[in-house]
């Protein structure tokens, strides 16, 4: 018989902070967030226009549904973890340092067609769709958000993994000059999934 002990960060669904409490805490901070958002507005306008903007909105994939309303966009976009830029939940300002254009994605390893491709060319080559997901954080909060992207299968079809390939490994960028959180000693950077 297998006896499995839960890790300290694994929580039952019942331990997640109810959204009503999560949202009411945000209300108290709304005034301060409004001031910060106004300060960031000018910087956002100065950002390079998205060269793939004409592709959106995309069709929602009805297979992925949730039983709760979507989290407000300002909450989902501002209250999140992005440890590459620091440990606070108010990370949106620090993340403005992330240069998203030009950006390339390198696909190598056990594939027939290894390549480095510009992110905009990759997005245009993929079948985009919207899915709605419920994210739960190990810190006992969650949000329900739409996600626009493409199925990983489409990317695998493009690069054609070899028969000997068993896993997919995804690795983040590793640039401490504009991601100061990557200097922290308690995480191993770059972040790897898979």
KOLNULO-853964 format. One record per residue (C-alpha): residue in one letter; y, z, x negated. Coordinates in nm, 2 decimals, always signed. Layout:
N
@residuo->a&py->Y&pz->Z&px->X
...
***
This chain:
194
@residuo->x&py->+0.00&pz->+0.00&px->+0.00
@residuo->x&py->+0.34&pz->-0.10&px->-0.13
@residuo->x&py->+0.60&pz->+0.18&px->-0.12
@residuo->x&py->+0.95&pz->+0.04&px->-0.18
@residuo->x&py->+1.24&pz->+0.27&px->-0.25
@residuo->x&py->+1.58&pz->+0.13&px->-0.15
@residuo->x&py->+1.84&pz->+0.10&px->-0.42
@residuo->x&py->+2.16&pz->+0.30&px->-0.37
@residuo->x&py->+2.36&pz->+0.00&px->-0.27
@residuo->x&py->+2.12&pz->-0.12&px->+0.00
@residuo->x&py->+2.24&pz->-0.01&px->+0.34
@residuo->x&py->+2.09&pz->-0.04&px->+0.69
@residuo->x&py->+2.30&pz->-0.24&px->+0.94
@residuo->x&py->+2.39&pz->+0.08&px->+1.11
@residuo->x&py->+2.57&pz->+0.21&px->+0.80
@residuo->x&py->+2.81&pz->-0.08&px->+0.78
@residuo->x&py->+3.17&pz->+0.01&px->+0.88
@residuo->x&py->+3.23&pz->-0.10&px->+1.24
@residuo->x&py->+3.48&pz->-0.38&px->+1.26
@residuo->x&py->+3.71&pz->-0.19&px->+1.49
@residuo->x&py->+3.76&pz->+0.08&px->+1.22
@residuo->x&py->+3.78&pz->-0.18&px->+0.94
@residuo->x&py->+4.05&pz->-0.36&px->+1.14
@residuo->x&py->+4.25&pz->-0.05&px->+1.23
@residuo->x&py->+4.28&pz->+0.04&px->+0.86
@residuo->x&py->+4.42&pz->-0.30&px->+0.80
@residuo->x&py->+4.69&pz->-0.26&px->+1.07
@residuo->x&py->+4.85&pz->+0.03&px->+0.88
@residuo->x&py->+4.89&pz->-0.20&px->+0.58
@residuo->x&py->+5.01&pz->-0.51&px->+0.77
@residuo->x&py->+5.38&pz->-0.46&px->+0.70
@residuo->x&py->+5.33&pz->-0.43&px->+0.33
@residuo->x&py->+5.10&pz->-0.73&px->+0.33
@residuo->x&py->+5.36&pz->-0.93&px->+0.52
@residuo->x&py->+5.61&pz->-0.87&px->+0.25
@residuo->x&py->+5.36&pz->-0.97&px->-0.02
@residuo->x&py->+5.26&pz->-1.28&px->+0.17
@residuo->x&py->+5.63&pz->-1.39&px->+0.20
@residuo->x&py->+5.66&pz->-1.35&px->-0.18
@residuo->x&py->+5.35&pz->-1.57&px->-0.24
@residuo->x&py->+5.45&pz->-1.84&px->+0.01
@residuo->x&py->+5.68&pz->-2.02&px->-0.24
@residuo->x&py->+5.41&pz->-2.01&px->-0.50
@residuo->x&py->+5.16&pz->-2.16&px->-0.26
@residuo->x&py->+5.39&pz->-2.45&px->-0.18
@residuo->x&py->+5.42&pz->-2.52&px->-0.55
@residuo->x&py->+5.04&pz->-2.56&px->-0.58
@residuo->x&py->+4.90&pz->-2.91&px->-0.62
@residuo->x&py->+4.81&pz->-3.07&px->-0.28
@residuo->x&py->+4.44&pz->-3.08&px->-0.21
@residuo->x&py->+4.32&pz->-3.44&px->-0.28
@residuo->x&py->+4.03&pz->-3.39&px->-0.03
@residuo->x&py->+4.25&pz->-3.27&px->+0.26
@residuo->x&py->+4.18&pz->-3.59&px->+0.46
@residuo->x&py->+3.81&pz->-3.48&px->+0.49
@residuo->x&py->+3.89&pz->-3.17&px->+0.70
@residuo->x&py->+3.82&pz->-3.04&px->+0.95
@residuo->x&py->+3.45&pz->-3.12&px->+0.94
@residuo->x&py->+3.18&pz->-3.09&px->+1.21
@residuo->x&py->+3.04&pz->-2.74&px->+1.27
@residuo->x&py->+2.66&pz->-2.71&px->+1.22
@residuo->x&py->+2.55&pz->-2.54&px->+1.55
@residuo->x&py->+2.23&pz->-2.41&px->+1.38
@residuo->x&py->+2.43&pz->-2.13&px->+1.22
@residuo->x&py->+2.57&pz->-1.90&px->+1.49
@residuo->x&py->+2.67&pz->-1.54&px->+1.50
@residuo->x&py->+2.70&pz->-1.29&px->+1.78
@residuo->x&py->+3.05&pz->-1.17&px->+1.70
@residuo->x&py->+3.40&pz->-1.31&px->+1.68
@residuo->x&py->+3.54&pz->-1.46&px->+1.36
@residuo->x&py->+3.73&pz->-1.23&px->+1.13
@residuo->x&py->+4.11&pz->-1.30&px->+1.13
@residuo->x&py->+4.19&pz->-1.56&px->+0.86
@residuo->x&py->+4.46&pz->-1.34&px->+0.70
@residuo->x&py->+4.20&pz->-1.05&px->+0.66
@residuo->x&py->+3.92&pz->-1.28&px->+0.54
@residuo->x&py->+4.15&pz->-1.44&px->+0.29
@residuo->x&py->+4.31&pz->-1.13&px->+0.15
@residuo->x&py->+4.06&pz->-0.84&px->+0.18
@residuo->x&py->+3.78&pz->-0.94&px->-0.05
@residuo->x&py->+3.61&pz->-0.90&px->-0.39
@residuo->x&py->+3.68&pz->-1.14&px->-0.67
@residuo->x&py->+3.59&pz->-0.92&px->-0.97
@residuo->x&py->+3.69&pz->-1.20&px->-1.21
@residuo->x&py->+4.05&pz->-1.10&px->-1.12
@residuo->x&py->+4.01&pz->-0.73&px->-1.09
@residuo->x&py->+3.86&pz->-0.45&px->-0.88
@residuo->x&py->+4.10&pz->-0.40&px->-0.60
@residuo->x&py->+4.05&pz->-0.54&px->-0.25
@residuo->x&py->+4.40&pz->-0.69&px->-0.25
@residuo->x&py->+4.30&pz->-0.96&px->-0.49
@residuo->x&py->+4.48&pz->-1.26&px->-0.34
@residuo->x&py->+4.79&pz->-1.23&px->-0.56
@residuo->x&py->+4.58&pz->-1.21&px->-0.89
@residuo->x&py->+4.36&pz->-1.50&px->-0.78
@residuo->x&py->+4.67&pz->-1.73&px->-0.77
@residuo->x&py->+4.62&pz->-1.76&px->-1.15
@residuo->x&py->+4.30&pz->-1.96&px->-1.08
@residuo->x&py->+4.37&pz->-2.33&px->-1.16
@residuo->x&py->+4.15&pz->-2.52&px->-0.92
@residuo->x&py->+4.26&pz->-2.87&px->-1.02
@residuo->x&py->+4.14&pz->-3.03&px->-1.24
@residuo->x&py->+3.80&pz->-2.87&px->-1.21
@residuo->x&py->+3.46&pz->-3.00&px->-1.31
@residuo->x&py->+3.11&pz->-2.90&px->-1.23
@residuo->x&py->+2.84&pz->-2.94&px->-1.49
@residuo->x&py->+2.48&pz->-3.00&px->-1.38
@residuo->x&py->+2.22&pz->-2.99&px->-1.65
@residuo->x&py->+1.88&pz->-2.86&px->-1.74
@residuo->x&py->+1.56&pz->-2.99&px->-1.59
@residuo->x&py->+1.71&pz->-3.28&px->-1.39
@residuo->x&py->+1.68&pz->-3.66&px->-1.42
@residuo->x&py->+2.05&pz->-3.72&px->-1.38
@residuo->x&py->+2.25&pz->-3.45&px->-1.56
@residuo->x&py->+2.62&pz->-3.49&px->-1.52
@residuo->x&py->+2.96&pz->-3.34&px->-1.53
@residuo->x&py->+3.16&pz->-3.44&px->-1.22
@residuo->x&py->+3.51&pz->-3.38&px->-1.10
@residuo->x&py->+3.51&pz->-3.14&px->-0.80
@residuo->x&py->+3.70&pz->-3.38&px->-0.58
@residuo->x&py->+3.45&pz->-3.66&px->-0.65
@residuo->x&py->+3.17&pz->-3.42&px->-0.58
@residuo->x&py->+3.32&pz->-3.31&px->-0.25
@residuo->x&py->+3.37&pz->-3.67&px->-0.14
@residuo->x&py->+3.01&pz->-3.76&px->-0.24
@residuo->x&py->+2.85&pz->-3.48&px->-0.03
@residuo->x&py->+2.78&pz->-3.45&px->+0.34
@residuo->x&py->+3.03&pz->-3.18&px->+0.44
@residuo->x&py->+2.97&pz->-2.94&px->+0.73
@residuo->x&py->+3.10&pz->-2.61&px->+0.86
@residuo->x&py->+2.88&pz->-2.31&px->+0.91
@residuo->x&py->+2.96&pz->-1.97&px->+1.05
@residuo->x&py->+2.83&pz->-1.68&px->+0.85
@residuo->x&py->+2.84&pz->-1.31&px->+0.86
@residuo->x&py->+2.89&pz->-1.16&px->+0.52
@residuo->x&py->+2.80&pz->-0.79&px->+0.45
@residuo->x&py->+2.93&pz->-0.63&px->+0.14
@residuo->x&py->+2.74&pz->-0.36&px->-0.04
@residuo->x&py->+3.05&pz->-0.15&px->+0.00
@residuo->x&py->+2.98&pz->-0.11&px->+0.37
@residuo->x&py->+3.21&pz->-0.37&px->+0.52
@residuo->x&py->+3.15&pz->-0.72&px->+0.66
@residuo->x&py->+3.33&pz->-1.02&px->+0.80
@residuo->x&py->+3.24&pz->-1.33&px->+1.00
@residuo->x&py->+3.39&pz->-1.65&px->+0.87
@residuo->x&py->+3.35&pz->-2.02&px->+0.88
@residuo->x&py->+3.24&pz->-2.18&px->+0.56
@residuo->x&py->+3.29&pz->-2.55&px->+0.47
@residuo->x&py->+3.07&pz->-2.70&px->+0.21
@residuo->x&py->+2.75&pz->-2.90&px->+0.17
@residuo->x&py->+2.38&pz->-2.82&px->+0.18
@residuo->x&py->+2.24&pz->-2.76&px->-0.17
@residuo->x&py->+1.97&pz->-3.01&px->-0.10
@residuo->x&py->+2.23&pz->-3.29&px->-0.11
@residuo->x&py->+2.33&pz->-3.18&px->-0.46
@residuo->x&py->+1.96&pz->-3.16&px->-0.57
@residuo->x&py->+1.90&pz->-3.51&px->-0.43
@residuo->x&py->+2.19&pz->-3.64&px->-0.63
@residuo->x&py->+2.07&pz->-3.49&px->-0.97
@residuo->x&py->+1.69&pz->-3.52&px->-0.90
@residuo->x&py->+1.53&pz->-3.21&px->-1.04
@residuo->x&py->+1.22&pz->-3.27&px->-1.25
@residuo->x&py->+0.88&pz->-3.16&px->-1.12
@residuo->x&py->+0.87&pz->-2.89&px->-1.39
@residuo->x&py->+1.19&pz->-2.73&px->-1.25
@residuo->x&py->+1.12&pz->-2.41&px->-1.06
@residuo->x&py->+1.46&pz->-2.24&px->-1.01
@residuo->x&py->+1.82&pz->-2.32&px->-0.95
@residuo->x&py->+2.07&pz->-2.13&px->-1.18
@residuo->x&py->+2.44&pz->-2.12&px->-1.09
@residuo->x&py->+2.69&pz->-2.00&px->-1.34
@residuo->x&py->+3.06&pz->-1.92&px->-1.29
@residuo->x&py->+3.34&pz->-2.01&px->-1.52
@residuo->x&py->+3.41&pz->-1.78&px->-1.81
@residuo->x&py->+3.78&pz->-1.80&px->-1.89
@residuo->x&py->+3.93&pz->-1.46&px->-1.96
@residuo->x&py->+4.28&pz->-1.60&px->-2.02
@residuo->x&py->+4.34&pz->-1.64&px->-1.64
@residuo->x&py->+4.07&pz->-1.41&px->-1.51
@residuo->x&py->+4.14&pz->-1.07&px->-1.67
@residuo->x&py->+3.86&pz->-0.90&px->-1.48
@residuo->x&py->+3.62&pz->-1.08&px->-1.70
@residuo->x&py->+3.73&pz->-0.86&px->-1.99
@residuo->x&py->+3.57&pz->-0.56&px->-1.82
@residuo->x&py->+3.27&pz->-0.42&px->-2.00
@residuo->x&py->+3.07&pz->-0.32&px->-1.69
@residuo->x&py->+2.98&pz->-0.67&px->-1.57
@residuo->x&py->+2.80&pz->-0.94&px->-1.76
@residuo->x&py->+3.01&pz->-1.26&px->-1.76
@residuo->x&py->+2.98&pz->-1.53&px->-1.67
@residuo->x&py->+2.83&pz->-1.44&px->-1.34
@residuo->x&py->+2.49&pz->-1.60&px->-1.27
@residuo->x&py->+2.29&pz->-1.65&px->-0.95
@residuo->x&py->+1.94&pz->-1.78&px->-0.92
***
